[in-house]
Amino acid sequence: MALKLTVISIIIFIMNIPFGYWRSNVKKFSLQWFLAVHVPIPFIVLLRIYSDIGFIWYTYPVLVGSFFLGQRLGSTFMATMKVRCESVSAFIFSDIIRCIRQKSFR
């Protein structure tokens, strides 16, 4: 059970990095901000169901923590990209490719 919980929390953490990146580039409490925060939640519920970890009380702090840490890392990465690249959008993958092609990623 602990291994499943660890794997699911890592998946949730990685999955939330692009959403945190997107969230940090839009106006707070706008529709896009709301979507960036809430779109990953159905996928998390599906992961919980299909991984058989269920909704046991001790899984909540681990998974909620990985959710918020992924969002936070995405937000921090956005701040770093704004400093290191000429222009940034709200899409992390295209920004990384653009910065590498411009060779402005220091």
DRENBA-569653 format. One record per residue: x, y, z of N, C-alpha, C, O, CB in turn; residue in three letters; residue number from 1. Coordinates in nm, 4 decimals, decimal comma. Glycine has a CB too. Layout:
N
+----------+----------+----------+----------+----------+----------+----------+----------+----------+----------+----------+----------+----------+----------+----------+---------+-----+
|      n.x |      n.y |      n.z |     ca.x |     ca.y |     ca.z |      c.x |      c.y |      c.z |      o.x |      o.y |      o.z |     cb.x |     cb.y |     cb.z | residuo | num |
+----------+----------+----------+----------+----------+----------+----------+----------+----------+----------+----------+----------+----------+----------+----------+---------+-----+
|        X |        Y |        Z |        X |        Y |        Z |        X |        Y |        Z |        X |        Y |        Z |        X |        Y |        Z |     ALA | NUM |
...
+----------+----------+----------+----------+----------+----------+----------+----------+----------+----------+----------+----------+----------+----------+----------+---------+-----+
END
This chain:
106
+----------+----------+----------+----------+----------+----------+----------+----------+----------+----------+----------+----------+----------+----------+----------+---------+-----+
|      n.x |      n.y |      n.z |     ca.x |     ca.y |     ca.z |      c.x |      c.y |      c.z |      o.x |      o.y |      o.z |     cb.x |     cb.y |     cb.z | residuo | num |
+----------+----------+----------+----------+----------+----------+----------+----------+----------+----------+----------+----------+----------+----------+----------+---------+-----+
|   0,0816 |  -0,1201 |   0,0000 |   0,0000 |   0,0000 |   0,0000 |   0,0855 |   0,1260 |   0,0000 |   0,0519 |   0,2242 |  -0,0661 |  -0,0926 |   0,0001 |   0,1197 |     MET |   1 |
|   0,1959 |   0,1233 |   0,0739 |   0,2830 |   0,2405 |   0,0797 |   0,3489 |   0,2678 |  -0,0549 |   0,3677 |   0,3836 |  -0,0922 |   0,3897 |   0,2217 |   0,1869 |     ALA |   2 |
|   0,3837 |   0,1634 |  -0,1273 |   0,4453 |   0,1804 |  -0,2591 |   0,3449 |   0,2416 |  -0,3566 |   0,3794 |   0,3321 |  -0,4327 |   0,4971 |   0,0449 |  -0,3132 |     LEU |   3 |
|   0,2211 |   0,1927 |  -0,3545 |   0,1176 |   0,2492 |  -0,4413 |   0,0947 |   0,3964 |  -0,4099 |   0,0833 |   0,4788 |  -0,5006 |  -0,0137 |   0,1711 |  -0,4263 |     LYS |   4 |
|   0,0881 |   0,4289 |  -0,2821 |   0,0658 |   0,5671 |  -0,2413 |   0,1807 |   0,6564 |  -0,2872 |   0,1581 |   0,7692 |  -0,3309 |   0,0491 |   0,5759 |  -0,0892 |     LEU |   5 |
|   0,3024 |   0,6070 |  -0,2776 |   0,4193 |   0,6831 |  -0,3216 |   0,4155 |   0,7066 |  -0,4718 |   0,4398 |   0,8182 |  -0,5179 |   0,5483 |   0,6104 |  -0,2831 |     THR |   6 |
|   0,3856 |   0,6034 |  -0,5477 |   0,3799 |   0,6164 |  -0,6936 |   0,2697 |   0,7124 |  -0,7356 |   0,2912 |   0,7976 |  -0,8218 |   0,3579 |   0,4794 |  -0,7589 |     VAL |   7 |
|   0,1528 |   0,6996 |  -0,6759 |   0,0413 |   0,7887 |  -0,7091 |   0,0735 |   0,9324 |  -0,6706 |   0,0392 |   1,0243 |  -0,7449 |  -0,0872 |   0,7430 |  -0,6387 |     ILE |   8 |
|   0,1378 |   0,9540 |  -0,5581 |   0,1717 |   1,0915 |  -0,5184 |   0,2756 |   1,1518 |  -0,6122 |   0,2703 |   1,2718 |  -0,6393 |   0,2240 |   1,0944 |  -0,3738 |     SER |   9 |
|   0,3688 |   1,0732 |  -0,6619 |   0,4663 |   1,1233 |  -0,7601 |   0,3966 |   1,1582 |  -0,8909 |   0,4274 |   1,2604 |  -0,9522 |   0,5777 |   1,0186 |  -0,7855 |     ILE |  10 |
|   0,3031 |   1,0746 |  -0,9339 |   0,2270 |   1,1026 |  -1,0563 |   0,1476 |   1,2322 |  -1,0411 |   0,1449 |   1,3151 |  -1,1321 |   0,1318 |   0,9851 |  -1,0896 |     ILE |  11 |
|   0,0838 |   1,2490 |  -0,9272 |   0,0053 |   1,3706 |  -0,9023 |   0,0965 |   1,4927 |  -0,8983 |   0,0617 |   1,5978 |  -0,9522 |  -0,0737 |   1,3585 |  -0,7698 |     ILE |  12 |
|   0,2107 |   1,4800 |  -0,8362 |   0,3067 |   1,5901 |  -0,8301 |   0,3492 |   1,6328 |  -0,9705 |   0,3452 |   1,7515 |  -1,0031 |   0,4298 |   1,5497 |  -0,7473 |     PHE |  13 |
|   0,3898 |   1,5373 |  -1,0532 |   0,4367 |   1,5678 |  -1,1887 |   0,3224 |   1,6215 |  -1,2748 |   0,3423 |   1,7127 |  -1,3550 |   0,4980 |   1,4424 |  -1,2541 |     ILE |  14 |
|   0,2040 |   1,5653 |  -1,2581 |   0,0895 |   1,6077 |  -1,3367 |   0,0505 |   1,7521 |  -1,3063 |  -0,0012 |   1,8204 |  -1,3947 |  -0,0282 |   1,5154 |  -1,3110 |     MET |  15 |
|   0,0730 |   1,8000 |  -1,1868 |   0,0319 |   1,9340 |  -1,1483 |   0,1322 |   2,0426 |  -1,1824 |   0,0989 |   2,1606 |  -1,1721 |   0,0054 |   1,9370 |  -1,0036 |     ASN |  16 |
|   0,2525 |   2,0081 |  -1,2222 |   0,3517 |   2,1098 |  -1,2578 |   0,3042 |   2,1962 |  -1,3750 |   0,3108 |   2,3187 |  -1,3648 |   0,4852 |   2,0433 |  -1,2928 |     ILE |  17 |
|   0,2561 |   2,1375 |  -1,4871 |   0,2069 |   2,2243 |  -1,5952 |   0,0849 |   2,3081 |  -1,5562 |   0,0684 |   2,4200 |  -1,6049 |   0,1725 |   2,1403 |  -1,7154 |     PRO |  18 |
|   0,0001 |   2,2547 |  -1,4691 |  -0,1172 |   2,3307 |  -1,4260 |  -0,0776 |   2,4469 |  -1,3340 |  -0,1391 |   2,5534 |  -1,3394 |  -0,2169 |   2,2382 |  -1,3543 |     PHE |  19 |
|   0,0232 |   2,4274 |  -1,2508 |   0,0735 |   2,5370 |  -1,1689 |   0,1404 |   2,6438 |  -1,2530 |   0,1305 |   2,7627 |  -1,2229 |   0,1707 |   2,4850 |  -1,0655 |     GLY |  20 |
|   0,2089 |   2,6012 |  -1,3592 |   0,2711 |   2,6939 |  -1,4540 |   0,1636 |   2,7792 |  -1,5200 |   0,1767 |   2,9013 |  -1,5296 |   0,3530 |   2,6171 |  -1,5611 |     TYR |  21 |
|   0,0577 |   2,7136 |  -1,5653 |  -0,0527 |   2,7838 |  -1,6296 |  -0,1216 |   2,8780 |  -1,5310 |  -0,1525 |   2,9922 |  -1,5648 |  -0,1538 |   2,6834 |  -1,6870 |     TRP |  22 |
|  -0,1455 |   2,8297 |  -1,4095 |  -0,2159 |   2,9080 |  -1,3080 |  -0,1417 |   3,0363 |  -1,2737 |  -0,2043 |   3,1394 |  -1,2489 |  -0,2357 |   2,8253 |  -1,1825 |     ARG |  23 |
|  -0,0092 |   3,0309 |  -1,2720 |   0,0673 |   3,1477 |  -1,2307 |   0,0726 |   3,2561 |  -1,3372 |   0,1193 |   3,3668 |  -1,3102 |   0,2066 |   3,1068 |  -1,1944 |     SER |  24 |
|   0,0253 |   3,2260 |  -1,4580 |   0,0317 |   3,3230 |  -1,5666 |  -0,1043 |   3,3856 |  -1,5981 |  -0,1162 |   3,4616 |  -1,6941 |   0,0869 |   3,2570 |  -1,6905 |     ASN |  25 |
|  -0,2051 |   3,3551 |  -1,5196 |  -0,3383 |   3,4112 |  -1,5439 |  -0,3845 |   3,4889 |  -1,4210 |  -0,3286 |   3,4759 |  -1,3121 |  -0,4401 |   3,2991 |  -1,5788 |     VAL |  26 |
|  -0,4882 |   3,5703 |  -1,4417 |  -0,5416 |   3,6510 |  -1,3326 |  -0,6025 |   3,5616 |  -1,2252 |  -0,6740 |   3,4660 |  -1,2553 |  -0,6463 |   3,7506 |  -1,3851 |     LYS |  27 |
|  -0,5731 |   3,5939 |  -1,1002 |  -0,6225 |   3,5138 |  -0,9896 |  -0,7752 |   3,5178 |  -0,9836 |  -0,8366 |   3,6232 |  -1,0002 |  -0,5626 |   3,5629 |  -0,8575 |     LYS |  28 |
|  -0,8344 |   3,4021 |  -0,9599 |  -0,9780 |   3,3802 |  -0,9490 |  -1,0535 |   3,4009 |  -1,0809 |  -1,1756 |   3,4167 |  -1,0807 |  -1,0341 |   3,4718 |  -0,8445 |     PHE |  29 |
|  -0,9808 |   3,4008 |  -1,1933 |  -1,0478 |   3,4049 |  -1,3236 |  -1,0886 |   3,2624 |  -1,3621 |  -1,0588 |   3,1667 |  -1,2907 |  -0,9547 |   3,4683 |  -1,4333 |     SER |  30 |
|  -1,1568 |   3,2501 |  -1,4755 |  -1,1989 |   3,1180 |  -1,5217 |  -1,0784 |   3,0287 |  -1,5492 |  -1,0789 |   2,9110 |  -1,5131 |  -1,2853 |   3,1304 |  -1,6477 |     LEU |  31 |
|  -0,9747 |   3,0839 |  -1,6132 |  -0,8554 |   3,0040 |  -1,6410 |  -0,7856 |   2,9608 |  -1,5125 |  -0,7368 |   2,8482 |  -1,5034 |  -0,7585 |   3,0827 |  -1,7286 |     GLN |  32 |
|  -0,7806 |   3,0483 |  -1,4146 |  -0,7206 |   3,0134 |  -1,2861 |  -0,7993 |   2,8995 |  -1,2213 |  -0,7412 |   2,8038 |  -1,1700 |  -0,7161 |   3,1367 |  -1,1923 |     TRP |  33 |
|  -0,9311 |   2,9111 |  -1,2244 |  -1,0180 |   2,8080 |  -1,1680 |  -0,9950 |   2,6748 |  -1,2384 |  -0,9866 |   2,5708 |  -1,1730 |  -1,1658 |   2,8496 |  -1,1792 |     PHE |  34 |
|  -0,9847 |   2,6772 |  -1,3707 |  -0,9612 |   2,5547 |  -1,4466 |  -0,8238 |   2,4952 |  -1,4165 |  -0,8102 |   2,3735 |  -1,4037 |  -0,9743 |   2,5823 |  -1,5960 |     LEU |  35 |
|  -0,7229 |   2,5800 |  -1,4053 |  -0,5880 |   2,5309 |  -1,3767 |  -0,5812 |   2,4605 |  -1,2413 |  -0,5021 |   2,3680 |  -1,2232 |  -0,4879 |   2,6464 |  -1,3803 |     ALA |  36 |
|  -0,6621 |   2,5031 |  -1,1484 |  -0,6637 |   2,4406 |  -1,0167 |  -0,7503 |   2,3141 |  -1,0158 |  -0,7147 |   2,2158 |  -0,9508 |  -0,7146 |   2,5400 |  -0,9119 |     VAL |  37 |
|  -0,8626 |   2,3155 |  -1,0868 |  -0,9609 |   2,2088 |  -1,0716 |  -0,9615 |   2,1015 |  -1,1809 |  -1,0172 |   1,9940 |  -1,1587 |  -1,0938 |   2,2688 |  -1,0650 |     HIS |  38 |
|  -0,9029 |   2,1259 |  -1,2955 |  -0,9021 |   2,0239 |  -1,4009 |  -0,8293 |   1,8959 |  -1,3581 |  -0,8752 |   1,7877 |  -1,3950 |  -0,8369 |   2,0800 |  -1,5264 |     VAL |  39 |
|  -0,7189 |   1,9014 |  -1,2827 |  -0,6519 |   1,7768 |  -1,2439 |  -0,7302 |   1,6896 |  -1,1451 |  -0,7003 |   1,5710 |  -1,1316 |  -0,5194 |   1,8094 |  -1,1843 |     PRO |  40 |
|  -0,8278 |   1,7449 |  -1,0774 |  -0,8954 |   1,6717 |  -0,9706 |  -0,9670 |   1,5449 |  -1,0191 |  -0,9545 |   1,4419 |  -0,9529 |  -0,9947 |   1,7623 |  -0,9031 |     ILE |  41 |
|  -1,0409 |   1,5461 |  -1,1303 |  -1,1018 |   1,4197 |  -1,1749 |  -0,9988 |   1,3108 |  -1,2057 |  -1,0244 |   1,1927 |  -1,1825 |  -1,1863 |   1,4446 |  -1,2981 |     PRO |  42 |
|  -0,8834 |   1,3502 |  -1,2575 |  -0,7784 |   1,2520 |  -1,2848 |  -0,7220 |   1,1934 |  -1,1552 |  -0,6863 |   1,0757 |  -1,1493 |  -0,6658 |   1,3161 |  -1,3667 |     PHE |  43 |
|  -0,7149 |   1,2757 |  -1,0538 |  -0,6683 |   1,2275 |  -0,9241 |  -0,7682 |   1,1285 |  -0,8654 |  -0,7297 |   1,0254 |  -0,8103 |  -0,6461 |   1,3452 |  -0,8273 |     ILE |  44 |
|  -0,8951 |   1,1601 |  -0,8774 |  -0,9983 |   1,0682 |  -0,8277 |  -0,9902 |   0,9353 |  -0,9025 |  -0,9987 |   0,8291 |  -0,8409 |  -1,1398 |   1,1304 |  -0,8432 |     VAL |  45 |
|  -0,9739 |   0,9402 |  -1,0355 |  -0,9604 |   0,8171 |  -1,1130 |  -0,8363 |   0,7382 |  -1,0717 |  -0,8412 |   0,6156 |  -1,0620 |  -0,9545 |   0,8491 |  -1,2622 |     LEU |  46 |
|  -0,7256 |   0,8075 |  -1,0475 |  -0,6046 |   0,7389 |  -1,0002 |  -0,6296 |   0,6702 |  -0,8672 |  -0,5847 |   0,5576 |  -0,8455 |  -0,4881 |   0,8378 |  -0,9869 |     LEU |  47 |
|  -0,7006 |   0,7370 |  -0,7789 |  -0,7305 |   0,6775 |  -0,6481 |  -0,8157 |   0,5522 |  -0,6623 |  -0,7921 |   0,4516 |  -0,5954 |  -0,8019 |   0,7789 |  -0,5585 |     ARG |  48 |
|  -0,9141 |   0,5594 |  -0,7496 |  -1,0045 |   0,4461 |  -0,7672 |  -0,9335 |   0,3284 |  -0,8328 |  -0,9403 |   0,2157 |  -0,7838 |  -1,1254 |   0,4871 |  -0,8505 |     ILE |  49 |
|  -0,8649 |   0,3555 |  -0,9449 |  -0,8052 |   0,2457 |  -1,0213 |  -0,6755 |   0,1918 |  -0,9619 |  -0,6297 |   0,0847 |  -1,0018 |  -0,7795 |   0,2910 |  -1,1610 |     TYR |  50 |
|  -0,6169 |   0,2625 |  -0,8693 |  -0,4962 |   0,2105 |  -0,8046 |  -0,5290 |   0,1334 |  -0,6769 |  -0,4398 |   0,0776 |  -0,6130 |  -0,4003 |   0,3247 |  -0,7727 |     SER |  51 |
|  -0,6545 |   0,1304 |  -0,6406 |  -0,7020 |   0,0599 |  -0,5211 |  -0,6507 |   0,1177 |  -0,3893 |  -0,6494 |   0,0477 |  -0,2880 |  -0,6624 |  -0,0835 |  -0,5295 |     ASP |  52 |
|  -0,6085 |   0,2446 |  -0,3893 |  -0,5743 |   0,3040 |  -0,2600 |  -0,6985 |   0,3617 |  -0,1939 |  -0,7011 |   0,3856 |  -0,0732 |  -0,4672 |   0,4132 |  -0,2767 |     ILE |  53 |
|  -0,8019 |   0,3837 |  -0,2754 |  -0,9291 |   0,4279 |  -0,2205 |  -0,9238 |   0,5650 |  -0,1572 |  -0,8434 |   0,6500 |  -0,1956 |  -0,9767 |   0,3303 |  -0,1205 |     GLY |  54 |
|  -1,0101 |   0,5854 |  -0,0602 |  -1,0225 |   0,7153 |   0,0052 |  -0,9987 |   0,7013 |   0,1554 |  -1,0727 |   0,7565 |   0,2368 |  -1,1614 |   0,7766 |  -0,0219 |     PHE |  55 |
|  -0,8965 |   0,6285 |   0,1896 |  -0,8589 |   0,6091 |   0,3292 |  -0,8048 |   0,7414 |   0,3840 |  -0,7364 |   0,8145 |   0,3123 |  -0,7530 |   0,4945 |   0,3439 |     ILE |  56 |
|  -0,8341 |   0,7720 |   0,5074 |  -0,8049 |   0,9038 |   0,5644 |  -0,6570 |   0,9410 |   0,5594 |  -0,6250 |   1,0583 |   0,5403 |  -0,8520 |   0,9086 |   0,7068 |     TRP |  57 |
|  -0,5657 |   0,8449 |   0,5760 |  -0,4236 |   0,8822 |   0,5802 |  -0,3646 |   0,9090 |   0,4418 |  -0,2506 |   0,9542 |   0,4321 |  -0,3441 |   0,7728 |   0,6481 |     TYR |  58 |
|  -0,4391 |   0,8825 |   0,3351 |  -0,3900 |   0,9142 |   0,2011 |  -0,4126 |   1,0603 |   0,1651 |  -0,3437 |   1,1138 |   0,0781 |  -0,4573 |   0,8253 |   0,0984 |     THR |  59 |
|  -0,5070 |   1,1248 |   0,2300 |  -0,5396 |   1,2631 |   0,1962 |  -0,4229 |   1,3594 |   0,2159 |  -0,3934 |   1,4350 |   0,1233 |  -0,6559 |   1,3088 |   0,2786 |     TYR |  60 |
|  -0,3548 |   1,3616 |   0,3304 |  -0,2444 |   1,4575 |   0,3449 |  -0,1335 |   1,4367 |   0,2420 |  -0,0758 |   1,5336 |   0,1928 |  -0,1860 |   1,4477 |   0,4841 |     PRO |  61 |
|  -0,1038 |   1,3127 |   0,2097 |   0,0032 |   1,2837 |   0,1142 |  -0,0354 |   1,3331 |  -0,0250 |   0,0437 |   1,4005 |  -0,0911 |   0,0338 |   1,1323 |   0,1110 |     VAL |  62 |
|  -0,1550 |   1,3003 |  -0,0691 |  -0,1967 |   1,3361 |  -0,2044 |  -0,2282 |   1,4845 |  -0,2186 |  -0,1975 |   1,5444 |  -0,3216 |  -0,3174 |   1,2547 |  -0,2440 |     LEU |  63 |
|  -0,2882 |   1,5437 |  -0,1178 |  -0,3130 |   1,6883 |  -0,1222 |  -0,1805 |   1,7638 |  -0,1187 |  -0,1649 |   1,8651 |  -0,1869 |  -0,4036 |   1,7326 |  -0,0039 |     VAL |  64 |
|  -0,0862 |   1,7153 |  -0,0405 |   0,0460 |   1,7777 |  -0,0369 |   0,1175 |   1,7692 |  -0,1705 |   0,1790 |   1,8667 |  -0,2139 |   0,1309 |   1,7133 |   0,0699 |     GLY |  65 |
|   0,1107 |   1,6545 |  -0,2363 |   0,1749 |   1,6422 |  -0,3665 |   0,1047 |   1,7282 |  -0,4708 |   0,1693 |   1,7803 |  -0,5617 |   0,1767 |   1,4963 |  -0,4111 |     SER |  66 |
|  -0,0272 |   1,7436 |  -0,4586 |  -0,1022 |   1,8328 |  -0,5474 |  -0,0502 |   1,9758 |  -0,5351 |  -0,0162 |   2,0389 |  -0,6352 |  -0,2534 |   1,8277 |  -0,5149 |     PHE |  67 |
|  -0,0442 |   2,0265 |  -0,4125 |  -0,0025 |   2,1652 |  -0,3925 |   0,1462 |   2,1864 |  -0,4202 |   0,1850 |   2,2932 |  -0,4675 |  -0,0344 |   2,2085 |  -0,2510 |     PHE |  68 |
|   0,2290 |   2,0879 |  -0,3919 |   0,3709 |   2,1019 |  -0,4246 |   0,3935 |   2,1061 |  -0,5754 |   0,4785 |   2,1812 |  -0,6232 |   0,4507 |   1,9871 |  -0,3632 |     LEU |  69 |
|   0,3184 |   2,0265 |  -0,6501 |   0,3286 |   2,0315 |  -0,7965 |   0,2837 |   2,1661 |  -0,8504 |   0,3475 |   2,2218 |  -0,9397 |   0,2454 |   1,9202 |  -0,8597 |     GLY |  70 |
|   0,1742 |   2,2188 |  -0,7966 |   0,1276 |   2,3517 |  -0,8368 |   0,2323 |   2,4579 |  -0,8024 |   0,2576 |   2,5488 |  -0,8815 |  -0,0069 |   2,3850 |  -0,7683 |     GLN |  71 |
|   0,2915 |   2,4459 |  -0,6863 |   0,3916 |   2,5439 |  -0,6419 |   0,5171 |   2,5383 |  -0,7287 |   0,5716 |   2,6422 |  -0,7659 |   0,4286 |   2,5196 |  -0,4949 |     ARG |  72 |
|   0,5629 |   2,4177 |  -0,7608 |   0,6812 |   2,4054 |  -0,8453 |   0,6544 |   2,4622 |  -0,9844 |   0,7419 |   2,5266 |  -1,0423 |   0,7249 |   2,2586 |  -0,8552 |     LEU |  73 |
|   0,5353 |   2,4394 |  -1,0386 |   0,5005 |   2,4979 |  -1,1676 |   0,5011 |   2,6491 |  -1,1631 |   0,5474 |   2,7140 |  -1,2570 |   0,3652 |   2,4490 |  -1,2124 |     GLY |  74 |
|   0,4507 |   2,7054 |  -1,0558 |   0,4508 |   2,8502 |  -1,0381 |   0,5933 |   2,9045 |  -1,0263 |   0,6255 |   3,0083 |  -1,0840 |   0,3694 |   2,8885 |  -0,9143 |     SER |  75 |
|   0,6765 |   2,8355 |  -0,9529 |   0,8165 |   2,8759 |  -0,9380 |   0,8901 |   2,8655 |  -1,0709 |   0,9734 |   2,9502 |  -1,1032 |   0,8866 |   2,7896 |  -0,8320 |     THR |  76 |
|   0,8594 |   2,7624 |  -1,1471 |   0,9224 |   2,7454 |  -1,2770 |   0,8811 |   2,8576 |  -1,3720 |   0,9616 |   2,9010 |  -1,4544 |   0,8861 |   2,6091 |  -1,3366 |     PHE |  77 |
|   0,7572 |   2,9050 |  -1,3617 |   0,7118 |   3,0181 |  -1,4429 |   0,7929 |   3,1431 |  -1,4106 |   0,8337 |   3,2159 |  -1,5010 |   0,5616 |   3,0446 |  -1,4200 |     MET |  78 |
|   0,8159 |   3,1678 |  -1,2839 |   0,8949 |   3,2843 |  -1,2446 |   1,0369 |   3,2739 |  -1,2988 |   1,0943 |   3,3737 |  -1,3423 |   0,8975 |   3,2987 |  -1,0919 |     ALA |  79 |
|   1,0932 |   3,1548 |  -1,2964 |   1,2277 |   3,1335 |  -1,3502 |   1,2295 |   3,1550 |  -1,5009 |   1,3222 |   3,2164 |  -1,5536 |   1,2776 |   2,9922 |  -1,3163 |     THR |  80 |
|   1,1288 |   3,1054 |  -1,5700 |   1,1228 |   3,1209 |  -1,7158 |   1,1071 |   3,2678 |  -1,7554 |   1,1622 |   3,3100 |  -1,8571 |   1,0067 |   3,0383 |  -1,7735 |     MET |  81 |
|   1,0335 |   3,3458 |  -1,6774 |   1,0178 |   3,4877 |  -1,7078 |   1,1511 |   3,5606 |  -1,7003 |   1,1748 |   3,6546 |  -1,7761 |   0,9177 |   3,5519 |  -1,6123 |     LYS |  82 |
|   1,2374 |   3,5183 |  -1,6103 |   1,3683 |   3,5817 |  -1,5958 |   1,4641 |   3,5362 |  -1,7056 |   1,5412 |   3,6166 |  -1,7578 |   1,4276 |   3,5506 |  -1,4582 |     VAL |  83 |
|   1,4597 |   3,4081 |  -1,7407 |   1,5598 |   3,3513 |  -1,8312 |   1,5243 |   3,3559 |  -1,9788 |   1,6139 |   3,3464 |  -2,0627 |   1,5846 |   3,2116 |  -1,7937 |     ARG |  84 |
|   1,3984 |   3,3699 |  -2,0135 |   1,3575 |   3,3658 |  -2,1538 |   1,3029 |   3,5009 |  -2,1966 |   1,2602 |   3,5819 |  -2,1143 |   1,2522 |   3,2559 |  -2,1768 |     CYS |  85 |
|   1,3054 |   3,5229 |  -2,3270 |   1,2577 |   3,6503 |  -2,3800 |   1,1071 |   3,6657 |  -2,3652 |   1,0585 |   3,7725 |  -2,3281 |   1,2963 |   3,6637 |  -2,5257 |     GLU |  86 |
|   1,0332 |   3,5589 |  -2,3942 |   0,8881 |   3,5652 |  -2,3815 |   0,8369 |   3,4308 |  -2,3300 |   0,8935 |   3,3254 |  -2,3589 |   0,8216 |   3,6016 |  -2,5176 |     SER |  87 |
|   0,7297 |   3,4375 |  -2,2538 |   0,6686 |   3,3153 |  -2,2018 |   0,5185 |   3,3213 |  -2,2261 |   0,4587 |   3,4287 |  -2,2338 |   0,6996 |   3,2967 |  -2,0502 |     VAL |  88 |
|   0,4598 |   3,2037 |  -2,2379 |   0,3149 |   3,1919 |  -2,2503 |   0,2651 |   3,1166 |  -2,1274 |   0,3322 |   3,1144 |  -2,0242 |   0,2735 |   3,1185 |  -2,3840 |     SER |  89 |
|   0,1497 |   3,0561 |  -2,1378 |   0,0963 |   2,9790 |  -2,0253 |   0,1159 |   2,8297 |  -2,0451 |   0,0660 |   2,7498 |  -1,9658 |  -0,0515 |   3,0092 |  -2,0059 |     ALA |  90 |
|   0,1886 |   2,7902 |  -2,1509 |   0,2069 |   2,6488 |  -2,1831 |   0,3534 |   2,6124 |  -2,1641 |   0,4391 |   2,6559 |  -2,2411 |   0,1606 |   2,6177 |  -2,3283 |     PHE |  91 |
|   0,3818 |   2,5339 |  -2,0635 |   0,5186 |   2,5053 |  -2,0207 |   0,6008 |   2,4366 |  -2,1297 |   0,7181 |   2,4693 |  -2,1480 |   0,5164 |   2,4187 |  -1,8965 |     ILE |  92 |
|   0,5415 |   2,3429 |  -2,2016 |   0,6178 |   2,2649 |  -2,2982 |   0,6623 |   2,3494 |  -2,4170 |   0,7761 |   2,3363 |  -2,4621 |   0,5354 |   2,1472 |  -2,3468 |     PHE |  93 |
|   0,5752 |   2,4357 |  -2,4684 |   0,6156 |   2,5216 |  -2,5799 |   0,7167 |   2,6260 |  -2,5341 |   0,8056 |   2,6636 |  -2,6106 |   0,4930 |   2,5903 |  -2,6419 |     SER |  94 |
|   0,7043 |   2,6731 |  -2,4106 |   0,8017 |   2,7701 |  -2,3599 |   0,9403 |   2,7090 |  -2,3472 |   1,0395 |   2,7743 |  -2,3795 |   0,7568 |   2,8245 |  -2,2250 |     ASP |  95 |
|   0,9488 |   2,5873 |  -2,3016 |   1,0788 |   2,5212 |  -2,2900 |   1,1415 |   2,5052 |  -2,4275 |   1,2597 |   2,5345 |  -2,4454 |   1,0647 |   2,3838 |  -2,2211 |     ILE |  96 |
|   1,0635 |   2,4589 |  -2,5252 |   1,1156 |   2,4394 |  -2,6605 |   1,1570 |   2,5729 |  -2,7210 |   1,2633 |   2,5819 |  -2,7826 |   1,0106 |   2,3706 |  -2,7498 |     ILE |  97 |
|   1,0757 |   2,6760 |  -2,7049 |   1,1073 |   2,8072 |  -2,7592 |   1,2354 |   2,8629 |  -2,6974 |   1,3194 |   2,9179 |  -2,7686 |   0,9911 |   2,9036 |  -2,7358 |     ARG |  98 |
|   1,2509 |   2,8494 |  -2,5677 |   1,3714 |   2,9018 |  -2,5019 |   1,4969 |   2,8251 |  -2,5442 |   1,6040 |   2,8841 |  -2,5581 |   1,3554 |   2,8950 |  -2,3494 |     CYS |  99 |
|   1,4840 |   2,6970 |  -2,5641 |   1,5992 |   2,6191 |  -2,6096 |   1,6361 |   2,6600 |  -2,7514 |   1,7544 |   2,6743 |  -2,7823 |   1,5695 |   2,4674 |  -2,6029 |     ILE | 100 |
|   1,5375 |   2,6790 |  -2,8380 |   1,5649 |   2,7193 |  -2,9759 |   1,6245 |   2,8594 |  -2,9832 |   1,7089 |   2,8866 |  -3,0686 |   1,4373 |   2,7133 |  -3,0587 |     ARG | 101 |
|   1,5818 |   2,9468 |  -2,8956 |   1,6361 |   3,0827 |  -2,8930 |   1,7726 |   3,0870 |  -2,8251 |   1,8425 |   3,1882 |  -2,8301 |   1,5395 |   3,1770 |  -2,8215 |     GLN | 102 |
|   1,8089 |   2,9783 |  -2,7629 |   1,9331 |   2,9664 |  -2,6881 |   1,9441 |   3,0746 |  -2,5827 |   2,0530 |   3,1218 |  -2,5500 |   2,0520 |   2,9727 |  -2,7817 |     LYS | 103 |
|   1,8279 |   3,1127 |  -2,5300 |   1,8282 |   3,2129 |  -2,4243 |   1,8078 |   3,1501 |  -2,2876 |   1,7991 |   3,2203 |  -2,1869 |   1,7209 |   3,3166 |  -2,4500 |     SER | 104 |
|   1,8001 |   3,0179 |  -2,2843 |   1,7827 |   2,9475 |  -2,1579 |   1,9205 |   2,9300 |  -2,0961 |   1,9985 |   2,8452 |  -2,1394 |   1,7108 |   2,8091 |  -2,1778 |     PHE | 105 |
|   1,9499 |   3,0099 |  -1,9954 |   2,0856 |   3,0090 |  -1,9369 |   2,0967 |   2,9090 |  -1,8265 |   2,2032 |   2,8949 |  -1,7665 |   2,1233 |   3,1460 |  -1,8843 |     ARG | 106 |
+----------+----------+----------+----------+----------+----------+----------+----------+----------+----------+----------+----------+----------+----------+----------+---------+-----+
END
